[in-house]
Amino acid sequence: MTDPLELKTVASPDRLIIVYNADQGWASALMDAAHKLVRPETYQCSLCMISYGAVTMKPPWRKYLRSLPLEIYFHHRQDFVVAYPASFFPVVEALSLPAILIETAGELHVLLTSQKLDGLSDAAALIAALDVALDRFRKPLAANSSR
């Protein structure tokens, strides 16, 4: 599922895959918004909490995502398992949500785990963590391509 906020998409061999631990649909979005306001400490999606306000994406996160030279895809838990079945993508089998992954050369690689996302406090920390994860992921790729 692509993001309804229409982030720009660029031609890239790699895809950033952002997976929320939330259900899709307007009814779920309204329930999630209420849950985040009333009992934020029990809300299951840390990624939702730090990247979205009550209903819209936080501006720093949106700006950051637009700056990345990657195609970006957003998924909720139901459509993610349909788009990336564990039978073809073994990493999905044990994946806890939320998570941020990268798809490259037909393989999925976890950039930020639910555990890492649960420890982040705000959009600035999320951006910094994703920058580090992307840098770590790209360094081995660059070393392999120069051989």
C-alpha positions in Angstrom: 0.0 0.0 0.0 1.4 3.4 -0.9 1.0 6.3 1.5 -2.1 8.4 1.0 0.0 11.4 1.8 1.6 11.1 -1.6 5.3 11.3 -0.7 7.4 11.6 -3.8 8.7 8.5 -5.3 12.0 8.2 -7.1 13.4 5.6 -9.4 15.6 3.4 -7.2 16.7 -0.2 -7.1 16.0 -0.1 -3.4 12.7 0.3 -1.5 12.3 1.6 2.0 9.5 -0.4 3.6 7.8 1.1 6.6 5.5 -1.2 8.4 3.1 0.0 11.1 1.8 -2.3 13.9 -1.7 -1.1 13.2 -4.7 -2.1 11.2 -5.6 -0.4 7.9 -8.7 1.5 7.2 -10.4 4.7 8.4 -12.2 3.1 11.3 -8.9 1.7 12.6 -7.2 5.1 12.1 -9.9 6.8 14.2 -9.6 4.2 16.9 -5.8 4.6 16.8 -6.0 8.4 17.1 -8.3 8.1 20.1 -6.0 5.4 21.7 -2.9 7.6 21.2 -4.7 10.5 23.0 -6.4 8.6 25.8 -3.9 5.9 26.7 -0.6 6.5 24.8 1.4 4.3 27.1 -0.6 1.2 26.0 -0.6 2.0 22.2 1.1 -0.9 20.3 2.7 1.1 17.5 5.7 3.1 18.6 6.5 4.0 15.0 3.0 5.5 14.7 3.4 7.4 18.0 6.7 9.1 16.9 6.0 9.7 13.2 2.4 10.8 13.3 0.3 13.2 15.3 -3.3 12.4 16.0 -4.0 11.8 12.3 -1.2 13.3 10.1 2.4 12.6 9.5 4.7 14.9 11.5 6.4 17.5 9.3 10.0 16.7 10.1 9.5 13.0 9.3 7.7 13.8 6.1 10.4 16.2 5.0 13.1 13.6 5.8 11.3 10.8 3.9 10.9 13.1 0.9 14.7 13.8 0.9 15.7 10.1 0.6 16.7 8.8 -2.8 14.6 5.7 -2.3 11.1 4.5 -3.3 9.1 4.4 -0.1 6.2 2.0 0.7 4.0 2.1 3.7 2.2 -1.0 5.0 -0.1 -1.9 7.8 0.3 -5.4 9.4 -2.4 -7.0 7.2 -1.2 -5.8 3.8 2.5 -6.3 4.7 2.2 -10.1 5.1 0.3 -10.2 1.8 2.9 -8.1 -0.1 5.8 -9.9 1.6 4.8 -13.5 2.4 7.2 -15.4 4.7 7.5 -18.2 2.2 9.4 -15.8 -0.1 10.9 -13.5 2.5 12.1 -15.6 5.5 12.9 -12.5 7.5 9.2 -11.8 7.8 8.6 -15.0 9.8 10.1 -13.7 13.1 9.6 -10.0 12.5 8.0 -8.1 15.2 6.1 -4.9 14.2 6.5 -2.0 13.8 9.7 -2.2 11.7 11.5 -0.4 8.9 13.1 -2.5 6.2 14.9 -2.1 2.9 14.2 -4.2 -0.1 17.1 -4.6 -2.4 17.8 -7.2 -5.1 14.6 -9.0 -4.2 15.6 -9.5 -0.5 14.3 -7.8 2.6 16.7 -6.5 5.3 15.7 -5.1 8.6 17.0 -1.6 9.3 15.1 -0.8 12.5 13.5 -3.4 14.7 10.4 -2.9 16.9 12.7 -3.0 19.9 14.8 -0.2 18.5 11.7 1.8 17.5 10.2 1.3 20.9 13.3 3.0 22.4 13.0 6.2 20.3 11.4 9.2 21.8 10.5 11.5 18.8 10.8 12.1 15.1 14.3 13.5 15.4 15.5 10.3 17.1 13.8 8.3 14.5 15.5 10.2 11.7 18.9 9.9 13.3 18.4 6.1 13.9 17.3 5.5 10.3 20.2 7.6 8.9 22.7 5.4 10.9 20.9 2.2 9.8 21.0 3.2 6.2 24.7 4.1 6.4 25.5 0.8 8.0 23.5 -1.1 5.3 25.1 0.8 2.4 28.8 0.4 3.6 29.0 -3.3 3.0 27.2 -2.9 -0.4 29.7 -0.2 -1.4 32.6 -2.5 -0.4 31.2 -5.4 -2.3 30.7 -3.4 -5.5 34.3 -2.1 -5.5 35.7 -5.6 -5.6 
